[in-house]
Amino acid sequence: MTSMISNSAFKLALHLIVAVLIAALAGCASSDKIAPAELAPNAALQPMRSVWTSQIGSVNFALQPHVVGTTVTIAGSDGTVAALDSVTGKDLWRLQLDAPITAGVGSDGKTVAIVTNANEVVALEAGRVLWRQRLPAQGYTPPLVAGGRVFVVTADRSVTALDGASGRKIWTQQRPGDALVLKQSGVLLAVGDTLVVGQSGRLLGLNPANGSVRWDAPIATARGTNDVERLIDLVGPVSRFGNVVCTRAFQSTVGCVDAVRGQVLWSKKSVGAIGLNGDEQLVIGAEADDKLVAWNRADGERAWSSDLLLHRVLSAPLLAGKWLVVGDSSGLLHVLSRENASALNRVETDGSAISVGPVLAGKTIVVVTGKGSVYGFVAE
């Protein structure tokens, strides 16, 4: 039977390892905490202003927003789903479902799909429910809506394709893997006509028509003497540019794959628990101690690393032009230089943790906090 472990428990454990205070790796808790890096006075070299705020309800799981053009669709853990205009922050539509949400949001700009804790994928359109379909296990990865289908990854390591109009199951593909599964968003995206899926420490390229495997690219190899030490699931979000997909294997490796040929381009040791972001030149992520690292996309060599935000429990980063934007557990949004992670500005939100990676919708940086506050920020 597959077991699951939460990212928050694991990240706490990893922080304690750094301080040599760990007593156990799985679900450990301690009153001893590493002090977060002290912040210098805010120079505000890059002005940022809040242009709107909204509310989605508490977010106790990293429910990544989905952006199509200037529409950003967000979900709250309590079952709220809303599509917002990223320019004004106003609701385009809003719906309250009857079950908490564990994975969302996926959308093709018309159909929106989420997964509830009742093991159902729910498809929505313009604020109304189109259909519901029972899943074989719980899902934590946002569904992919593409080509008139909805694709879902579940915790039993299966991938399911559903008809986008009716929810009818088209195919299911399941592969064996390690017994322990990470309770956090994994990898699921389309590159051309290939469905790219994370399974344990591997990226798979599937035929979306029938689920057959086109290629299998190893990012990391499990090592260790127990299931906890062997846990190397790929975590989202990923950094994609063109055909190259770069991803993190939990507490193990960062690597990039040519998703057309299924070829591993490079992999580098990296102990971290959250996903990546990047552009044509750089791939950026945070290590377990919240050291920020930038790798050259071409060869995986380090471009820079920064200790500026050590132990501040960072979100996944957002690389937006010349800025690197990342949230922390105190509700601060840090705006850093893309070139070396030097501080450009920081802005306050509602004081609750920003565990969901910021997203860029048009010219607006959208940030969601643990209390469910949603902010739209614009650089001046």
C-alpha positions in Angstrom: 0.0 0.0 0.0 1.3 3.4 -0.9 2.0 5.8 2.0 2.3 9.6 1.9 4.4 12.2 3.8 3.8 15.9 3.8 6.3 18.4 2.4 6.0 20.6 5.5 7.1 17.8 7.8 9.9 16.9 5.5 11.1 20.5 5.1 11.2 21.0 8.8 13.3 17.8 9.1 15.7 19.1 6.4 16.1 22.4 8.2 16.9 20.5 11.4 19.5 18.4 9.6 21.3 21.5 8.6 21.5 22.6 12.3 22.4 19.1 13.4 19.3 19.1 15.6 17.4 16.3 13.9 16.2 13.4 15.9 14.2 11.6 13.2 13.4 12.3 9.5 9.8 11.5 9.3 7.3 14.0 10.8 9.7 15.2 13.4 8.8 18.2 15.5 10.9 20.3 17.8 10.7 23.5 19.8 14.3 24.3 18.6 14.2 26.4 15.4 16.9 27.9 13.3 16.7 31.6 13.3 15.8 33.0 9.9 18.4 35.2 8.2 18.1 38.8 9.4 17.0 41.2 6.8 18.8 44.5 6.0 16.8 47.7 5.9 14.6 47.7 2.8 16.3 49.8 0.1 13.2 49.6 -2.2 15.4 49.9 -5.3 12.6 48.5 -7.4 9.3 50.1 -6.6 6.4 47.6 -6.3 2.8 48.5 -5.5 -0.3 46.5 -4.7 -2.9 47.3 -7.3 -5.7 45.0 -5.9 -6.5 42.4 -3.3 -9.0 39.6 -3.1 -9.8 36.6 -0.9 -10.0 32.8 -1.6 -10.2 31.2 1.8 -7.4 29.6 3.7 -4.7 27.8 1.7 -3.2 25.0 3.8 -1.7 23.2 0.8 0.3 24.6 -2.1 -2.6 25.1 -4.5 -0.8 26.7 -7.5 -2.8 29.3 -9.4 -3.2 28.8 -13.2 -2.7 31.6 -15.7 -4.1 31.9 -19.2 -3.5 35.4 -20.6 -4.7 37.9 -18.0 -7.0 35.4 -16.3 -5.7 33.7 -13.1 -7.7 30.9 -11.7 -7.1 30.1 -8.0 -8.4 27.6 -5.4 -8.7 27.6 -1.6 -8.4 24.6 0.5 -12.1 24.9 1.7 -13.4 24.3 -1.8 -13.6 27.8 -3.2 -12.6 28.2 -6.9 -12.4 31.6 -8.6 -11.3 33.1 -11.9 -9.9 36.7 -11.5 -9.0 39.4 -13.9 -5.3 40.0 -13.2 -5.6 43.6 -14.2 -8.4 44.6 -11.8 -8.6 41.7 -9.4 -12.3 41.4 -10.0 -14.1 38.0 -10.1 -14.9 36.7 -13.5 -16.7 33.9 -11.7 -16.5 32.1 -8.3 -17.9 28.8 -7.1 -18.0 27.0 -3.7 -17.6 23.3 -4.0 -18.9 20.8 -1.4 -15.5 19.3 -0.6 -12.0 20.6 0.3 -9.5 20.8 -2.6 -6.2 19.0 -2.6 -5.0 19.7 -6.2 -5.6 22.6 -8.5 -5.8 24.4 -10.7 -5.6 23.1 -14.3 -7.2 24.9 -17.2 -7.1 25.3 -21.0 -8.7 28.7 -20.7 -12.2 27.3 -20.9 -12.4 24.1 -18.8 -11.0 24.3 -15.2 -10.2 21.1 -13.3 -9.4 20.5 -9.6 -9.2 17.5 -7.4 -11.0 17.2 -4.0 -10.2 15.2 -0.9 -13.2 13.0 -1.8 -10.9 11.5 -4.5 -12.8 13.2 -7.3 -11.7 15.3 -10.2 -14.2 18.1 -10.8 -14.4 19.9 -14.2 -15.9 23.5 -14.2 -16.8 25.9 -16.9 -17.7 29.6 -16.3 -18.4 28.9 -12.6 -20.6 25.8 -13.0 -19.8 22.1 -12.6 -19.6 20.2 -15.8 -18.9 16.7 -14.4 -17.3 14.8 -11.6 -15.2 11.6 -11.9 -14.1 9.3 -9.1 -10.3 8.7 -9.0 -8.5 5.5 -7.9 -6.6 7.4 -5.2 -6.0 10.9 -3.9 -4.4 13.5 -6.2 -2.1 16.3 -5.2 -0.9 17.4 -8.7 -2.9 20.0 -10.6 -4.8 18.3 -13.5 -3.7 19.1 -17.0 -6.5 20.2 -19.4 -5.4 19.9 -23.0 -6.6 18.6 -26.3 -10.2 18.1 -25.1 -9.0 15.9 -22.3 -8.3 16.1 -18.6 -5.2 14.2 -17.4 -4.7 13.4 -13.7 -1.9 11.9 -11.6 -2.8 10.2 -8.4 -0.9 8.9 -5.3 -1.0 5.3 -6.4 1.4 6.4 -9.2 -1.3 6.1 -11.9 -2.0 8.5 -14.8 -5.6 8.8 -16.0 -7.0 10.4 -19.1 -10.6 11.6 -19.0 -12.8 13.0 -21.8 -13.0 16.8 -21.3 -16.7 17.0 -22.2 -18.1 14.1 -20.2 -15.4 12.9 -17.7 -15.5 9.4 -19.2 -12.3 7.5 -18.5 -10.3 6.9 -21.7 -7.2 5.2 -20.3 -5.2 4.6 -17.2 -1.5 3.9 -17.0 0.2 2.7 -13.8 3.8 1.9 -13.0 5.4 0.4 -10.0 7.4 2.7 -7.6 8.7 3.1 -4.1 6.2 2.6 -1.3 6.3 6.2 0.0 4.7 9.0 -2.0 5.3 12.7 -1.3 2.1 14.5 -0.4 2.8 17.5 -2.7 2.3 18.6 -6.3 4.2 16.5 -8.8 5.0 16.9 -12.5 2.3 16.9 -15.3 2.5 18.9 -18.4 2.3 18.8 -22.2 5.3 19.3 -24.5 4.1 19.3 -28.1 2.1 16.0 -28.6 3.8 14.3 -25.6 2.4 14.1 -22.0 5.3 14.6 -19.6 4.7 13.0 -16.2 6.9 12.6 -13.1 7.0 9.0 -11.6 9.3 8.5 -8.7 12.6 10.0 -9.8 11.9 9.7 -13.5 10.3 11.8 -16.2 8.1 9.8 -18.6 6.9 10.8 -22.0 3.5 9.3 -22.7 1.4 9.1 -25.8 -1.7 11.1 -24.7 -4.0 9.0 -27.0 -3.4 5.7 -25.1 -0.9 6.3 -22.3 1.9 4.2 -23.9 5.4 5.2 -22.9 7.4 7.0 -25.5 10.5 7.6 -23.4 11.8 7.3 -19.9 14.4 9.7 -18.5 16.0 9.1 -15.1 16.5 12.3 -13.0 17.5 10.7 -9.8 18.1 7.1 -8.5 16.8 6.1 -5.1 19.4 5.3 -2.4 19.2 4.5 1.3 18.1 1.8 3.6 14.5 2.8 4.2 11.5 4.2 2.4 12.1 7.8 3.8 15.7 7.9 2.6 14.6 6.5 -0.8 11.9 9.1 -1.5 12.9 11.0 -4.7 9.6 12.0 -6.2 9.7 14.8 -8.7 8.1 18.0 -7.4 6.4 20.9 -9.1 6.5 23.5 -10.4 8.9 22.8 -13.2 10.9 25.2 -15.3 10.1 24.7 -19.0 11.6 26.6 -21.9 10.8 25.3 -25.4 11.3 21.5 -25.4 13.5 21.5 -22.3 11.9 20.7 -19.0 13.9 21.2 -15.8 12.7 19.6 -12.5 13.7 18.7 -9.0 13.9 15.3 -7.5 13.0 15.7 -3.8 16.0 16.0 -1.6 18.3 14.6 -4.3 18.8 16.3 -7.7 17.9 19.0 -10.1 18.0 18.0 -13.8 16.9 19.0 -17.3 15.4 16.8 -20.0 14.8 17.3 -23.8 11.1 16.3 -23.7 11.0 15.6 -27.5 13.9 13.1 -27.5 13.6 12.0 -23.9 17.3 12.7 -23.3 18.6 13.8 -19.9 20.7 16.9 -20.7 22.2 17.3 -17.2 21.6 16.5 -13.5 23.2 18.1 -10.5 23.0 17.2 -6.8 20.7 19.5 -4.9 19.0 18.9 -1.6 15.7 20.7 -1.8 11.9 20.2 -1.4 10.2 22.7 -3.6 9.9 23.3 -7.4 11.8 25.5 -9.8 11.3 28.4 -12.1 13.5 29.9 -14.9 13.9 31.4 -18.3 16.0 30.7 -21.4 19.3 31.0 -19.6 18.7 30.2 -15.9 17.0 27.6 -13.7 16.4 28.8 -10.1 15.4 27.0 -7.0 15.8 27.0 -3.2 17.8 24.4 -1.3 16.5 22.8 2.0 18.1 25.6 4.0 16.6 28.2 1.6 19.8 29.0 -0.1 18.8 30.3 -3.6 20.7 28.7 -6.5 20.8 29.5 -10.1 22.0 26.9 -12.6 22.8 27.6 -16.3 20.1 25.9 -18.3 22.5 24.9 -21.0 24.9 22.8 -18.9 23.7 22.8 -15.2 26.8 24.7 -13.9 26.0 27.1 -11.1 25.6 30.7 -12.2 25.3 32.0 -8.6 24.0 31.1 -5.1 22.7 33.4 -2.3 22.4 33.1 1.4 20.3 36.2 1.7 17.1 34.4 2.8 18.5 31.4 4.7 15.9 29.5 6.8 13.0 31.8 5.9 11.1 28.8 4.5 10.6 30.0 0.9 8.0 29.4 -1.7 8.8 28.3 -5.2 10.4 31.2 -7.0 9.1 33.3 -9.9 11.6 34.6 -12.5 9.9 37.6 -14.2 12.2 39.5 -16.6 15.0 41.0 -14.6 13.4 40.2 -11.2 13.4 37.1 -9.1 10.3 37.0 -6.8 9.8 34.7 -3.8 7.6 34.5 -0.8 8.5 33.4 2.8 6.8 32.0 5.9 6.4 35.5 7.5 4.3 36.7 4.6 7.0 38.8 3.0 7.4 39.0 -0.8 11.1 39.4 -1.7 12.0 41.1 -5.0 15.6 40.2 -6.0 17.9 40.7 -8.9 17.9 38.0 -11.5 21.6 38.4 -12.0 22.8 37.7 -8.4 19.8 37.6 -6.0 20.7 41.0 -4.5 17.7 42.6 -2.7 15.7 45.1 -4.7 12.6 45.4 -2.5 10.3 43.5 -0.2 6.6 44.0 0.4 4.3 42.9 3.2 1.2 40.8 2.8 -1.1 39.7 5.6 1.6 38.1 7.8 0.7 34.5 6.9 3.1 32.1 5.1 3.4 32.4 1.3 3.9 28.8 0.4 2.4 29.0 -3.0 4.8 30.2 -5.7 3.9 33.6 -7.1 2.7 33.7 -10.7 2.9 36.3 -13.5 -0.4 37.1 -15.2 0.1 39.8 -17.9 2.1 42.5 -16.0 0.7 41.5 -12.6 2.5 39.4 -10.0 -0.2 37.4 -8.2 0.6 36.2 -4.7 -1.6 33.9 -2.5 -1.0 33.6 1.3 -1.9 30.9 3.8 -4.9 32.9 5.1 -6.2 33.1 1.5 -5.4 36.7 0.7 -4.7 37.3 -2.9 -2.6 40.2 -4.0 -1.8 41.8 -7.4 1.5 43.6 -7.5 2.9 45.7 -10.3 6.5 46.9 -10.7 6.7 50.7 -11.3 
